[in-house]
């Protein structure tokens, strides 16, 4: 049997600011303005496309701990998410991590297709980071800033990062439990 939600019921529920703590939006033809009132969100997963309308001001979500999304126009103030523990972002549009350097509680960072990423600058302020996964960062050259979190980082994944210039910083990471390098610059 097929189950169909009453769209008006869902929209009313979202507009009411109900105490919803988690929301996953898989429909990319959606108006993001509707979720602005959900101040109690702790988990948010959103797909974006050219059909997505509206914007998200992340400063409205002070309790957010888990965020998974594809970066798009209409997103602002991601740097204000001070309680964020998990961030999974596709299409990271920045050259470094300075935008999230105030997210001191961040434990897991996953970036897919961060085409503009050149370095991990900014990671030095995120001392709670335990895991970093970076997939398909064709311009990432320097991972030297990992030195600043050498005592906390446990898991590293670099896949399809062919321009990393040196892995020498890995010798200084005393807490590393797992390292995966795939289709990236070989270790010499």
C-alpha positions as CSV (number, residue, x, y, z in Angstrom):
1,X,0.0,0.0,0.0
2,X,1.1,3.5,-0.7
3,X,1.0,6.0,2.1
4,X,0.5,9.7,1.2
5,X,0.9,12.5,3.6
6,X,-1.6,15.3,3.6
7,X,0.7,18.1,2.5
8,X,-1.4,20.8,4.2
9,X,-1.2,19.0,7.5
10,X,2.6,18.8,7.2
11,X,2.9,22.5,6.3
12,X,0.6,23.5,9.2
13,X,2.7,21.4,11.6
14,X,5.9,23.0,10.4
15,X,4.4,26.5,10.6
16,X,3.2,26.0,14.1
17,X,6.7,25.8,15.4
18,X,5.9,22.5,17.0
19,X,8.7,21.1,19.2
20,X,10.1,19.1,16.3
21,X,13.7,18.1,17.1
22,X,14.6,16.4,13.9
23,X,13.8,17.0,10.2
24,X,14.9,15.3,7.0
25,X,13.7,16.9,3.8
26,X,14.4,14.8,0.7
27,X,12.1,16.6,-1.7
28,X,14.2,19.2,-3.5
29,X,11.1,21.2,-4.6
30,X,10.5,22.8,-1.2
31,X,10.3,26.2,0.3
32,X,12.8,26.5,3.1
33,X,11.2,29.5,4.7
34,X,8.7,27.1,6.3
35,X,11.3,25.6,8.7
36,X,12.5,29.0,10.0
37,X,10.2,28.7,13.1
38,X,11.5,25.3,14.2
39,X,13.8,26.7,16.9
40,X,14.1,23.4,18.7
41,X,15.7,21.5,15.8
42,X,18.7,19.4,16.8
43,X,18.9,17.4,13.6
44,X,18.5,18.8,10.1
45,X,19.1,17.0,6.8
46,X,18.2,18.9,3.6
47,X,18.6,18.3,-0.1
48,X,18.8,21.4,-2.3
49,X,18.5,21.9,-6.0
50,X,17.6,24.6,-8.4
51,X,13.9,23.9,-7.5
52,X,14.5,24.7,-3.8
53,X,13.1,28.1,-2.7
54,X,13.6,30.3,0.3
55,X,16.6,30.5,2.6
56,X,17.9,29.2,5.9
57,X,19.4,31.5,8.5
58,X,21.3,29.0,10.7
59,X,21.4,31.6,13.5
60,X,17.7,30.6,14.2
61,X,18.8,27.0,15.1
62,X,20.9,27.4,18.3
63,X,20.2,23.8,19.4
64,X,21.3,22.2,16.1
65,X,23.8,19.4,16.7
66,X,23.6,17.4,13.4
67,X,23.5,19.1,10.0
68,X,23.7,17.4,6.6
69,X,23.1,19.5,3.5
70,X,24.3,20.5,0.1
71,X,25.6,24.1,0.1
72,X,23.4,26.4,-1.9
73,X,22.4,30.1,-2.3
74,X,20.0,31.1,0.4
75,X,22.1,29.7,3.3
76,X,23.6,32.1,5.8
77,X,25.2,32.3,9.2
78,X,26.5,28.7,9.4
79,X,29.3,30.1,11.5
80,X,26.8,30.7,14.3
81,X,26.1,27.0,15.0
82,X,28.0,26.8,18.2
83,X,26.4,23.5,19.4
84,X,27.0,21.6,16.1
85,X,28.7,18.2,16.7
86,X,28.2,16.7,13.2
87,X,28.5,18.5,9.9
88,X,28.2,16.8,6.5
89,X,28.3,19.3,3.6
90,X,28.3,18.6,-0.1
91,X,29.7,21.3,-2.3
92,X,31.6,23.3,0.3
93,X,32.1,26.7,-1.4
94,X,35.1,28.0,0.6
95,X,38.9,27.8,0.3
96,X,39.4,26.8,3.9
97,X,37.5,26.0,7.1
98,X,37.5,29.5,8.7
99,X,33.7,29.7,8.2
100,X,33.2,27.0,10.8
101,X,36.2,27.7,13.0
102,X,33.9,28.9,15.8
103,X,32.1,25.6,16.0
104,X,34.2,24.4,18.9
105,X,31.9,21.4,19.7
106,X,32.2,19.9,16.2
107,X,33.3,16.2,16.4
108,X,32.7,15.0,12.9
109,X,33.3,16.9,9.7
110,X,32.5,15.4,6.3
111,X,32.9,17.4,3.1
112,X,31.9,16.0,-0.3
113,X,32.9,17.8,-3.5
114,X,34.6,20.8,-1.8
115,X,36.0,22.0,-5.2
116,X,37.4,25.3,-3.9
117,X,39.0,23.9,-0.7
118,X,42.8,24.6,-0.7
119,X,43.7,24.0,2.9
120,X,42.4,23.1,6.3
121,X,43.1,26.5,7.8
122,X,40.6,27.1,10.6
123,X,40.7,23.6,11.9
124,X,43.1,24.7,14.6
125,X,40.2,26.2,16.6
126,X,38.0,23.1,16.4
127,X,39.9,21.1,19.0
128,X,37.1,18.7,19.6
129,X,37.3,17.2,16.1
130,X,37.6,13.5,16.1
131,X,37.0,12.7,12.5
132,X,37.5,14.4,9.1
133,X,36.3,12.9,5.8
134,X,37.1,14.8,2.6
135,X,35.9,13.4,-0.6
136,X,36.8,14.8,-4.0
137,X,38.7,17.9,-3.2
138,X,40.7,18.4,-6.4
139,X,42.4,21.6,-5.3
140,X,43.2,20.7,-1.6
141,X,47.0,21.2,-1.3
142,X,47.7,21.6,2.4
143,X,46.7,19.5,5.4
144,X,49.4,20.9,7.6
145,X,46.8,22.6,9.9
146,X,46.0,19.1,11.3
147,X,49.0,19.7,13.5
148,X,46.9,21.9,15.7
149,X,44.4,19.1,16.5
150,X,47.0,16.3,16.6
151,X,45.9,15.2,20.1
152,X,42.2,15.0,19.3
153,X,41.8,13.7,15.7
154,X,41.2,10.0,15.5
155,X,40.0,9.3,11.9
156,X,41.0,10.8,8.6
157,X,39.8,10.1,5.2
158,X,41.1,11.8,2.0
159,X,39.6,10.4,-1.2
160,X,40.2,11.9,-4.6
161,X,42.4,14.7,-3.3
162,X,45.2,14.5,-5.9
163,X,47.0,17.7,-5.1
164,X,47.9,17.2,-1.4
165,X,51.5,18.3,-1.3
166,X,52.7,16.6,1.9
167,X,51.6,14.1,4.5
168,X,54.4,14.9,6.9
169,X,52.0,16.3,9.4
170,X,50.6,12.8,9.9
171,X,53.8,11.9,11.8
172,X,52.8,14.3,14.5
173,X,49.3,13.1,15.0
174,X,49.6,10.9,18.1
175,X,45.9,10.0,18.5
176,X,45.3,8.8,14.9
177,X,43.5,5.4,14.9
178,X,42.4,5.2,11.2
179,X,43.7,6.7,8.0
180,X,42.3,6.2,4.6
181,X,43.9,7.6,1.5
182,X,42.2,6.7,-1.8
183,X,42.8,8.1,-5.2
184,X,44.9,10.9,-3.6
185,X,48.5,11.9,-3.8
186,X,50.5,8.8,-2.8
187,X,52.6,8.8,0.4
188,X,56.3,8.9,-0.5
